[in-house]
Amino acid sequence: MKTRISYGQLQQLFRELKFVDKPAKPRRKAFEHPATGLFIVWTVDRSRQTAREADVISTRIHLDRLGLLDAEDFEKYFDTAPQRTRRATQLQTK
């Protein structure tokens, strides 16, 4: 797995998977996936900040368990960063 994933990259993936931004306390980002009810909150100063390993792993596990994006496709999404803008959509339609 790519070890330097930014919060901005995770946010892009969430947008592609139809997550919505939710109100959050300062220095936090919150997202909800309306269809599944998954709610994720990160503590983050800026979107270019490298995501904490625990946040990346937790996100990957939750997406996999709810059937939104399996762990292997999560890895592929970030390993193919130049193609990232369409990648999650392509993986969902498999």
C-alpha positions, 0 to 999 in steps of 0.5 A, a space after each residue: 500500500 502507498 504509505 503517504 496518502 493525504 487527507 485530500 486524496 482520501 476526501 477525493 475517494 469519498 466524493 467518488 463513493 458518494 460520501 457527503 461532508 458533515 459539520 465538524 468541530 474545528 480541525 476535524 473533517 467529518 463524512 457520512 455515506 447516506 446509503 450505509 450510514 457510515 460516519 467517519 471523522 478525522 482530526 486534520 489541519 489541512 487536506 495536503 497533510 499526510 493521513 495518519 496510518 491509523 486513519 488510512 487503515 480504519 478507512 480501508 477496513 470500513 469501506 471493505 466491510 460495508 462493501 463500498 470498496 474492497 481492500 485490494 481495490 483500495 490499494 489499487 486506487 492509491 497505487 494508480 494516483 494519476 488515474 485517481 479521478 475515475 478509479 473509484 467509479 470504475 471499481 464500483 461498476 465491476 
